[in-house]
Amino acid sequence: MAVEVVAYRDEWPARFDEVARDLRRALADVASARVEHVGSTSVPGLAAKPVLDIDVIVDAVDMDLAVAALERVGYRHRGDLGVTGREAFTPPGDGPARNVYVCLDGTVNVRNHLAVRDVLRRRDDLRDEYAAVKTGLAADPTMDIDTYIARKSQVLQKVLAESDLTDDERRAIRQLNDPSA
C-alpha cells in the first residue's frame, strides 16, 4: 500500500481542536490527562500524511481510567501494538481521520513525539528537510509504511539531536523506527 503525503493544510489545527475538545470532555474525570497534537500535522508548513496524531498523556495511575473513558465515547481499544506505555484506539466513525493514543507521561515515546514537534515548529530548515525526505519517499508508488518509517529515521535523528533527549533515548528511537540501523 502506497504512502500518501500531502502539502500542509491550514485546516489541521482546527480539526485537532475539534477532536481535542471532545476528548477533553470524555476525559474530564481523568485528573492528569492532557491532549497533545503531535506528528507532522501539528507542525505548520510541514507536508504530512493527512491523518491527525493525538497523544492523550496521563500519569500511570490514570491509564485504566483514561482507556475506559475513551471506550465509553466510542473509541475501540486496540492494545499497545507493541509499544509499552502506549494504548492505541480506533476512533468512532465521525470526525477527521486520526490516530489516538493514551500514553504514559515521561516515556521515550511521548518525549519523542513532543521533541520532534517542538523542534520542527522552531526550525524551518529542519522542517523543510524533513518534508523533502517524506515527499520523496511517498513519491515511490511501491513504498510501504515500514520502509517509509525506516528511511525517515536519519533526518529524524538530526531533528532529535536538537532536543533534550539523551543519546540513549535517541538510539532507542532509531532502533524502534529502523531495526536494521
Beta strands, then each sheet from edge to edge (+ up, - down):
strand 1: 34-38
strand 2: 52-58
strand 3: 76-79
strand 4: 86-90
strand 5: 98-104
sheet 1: 1+ 2- 5- 4+ 3-
end
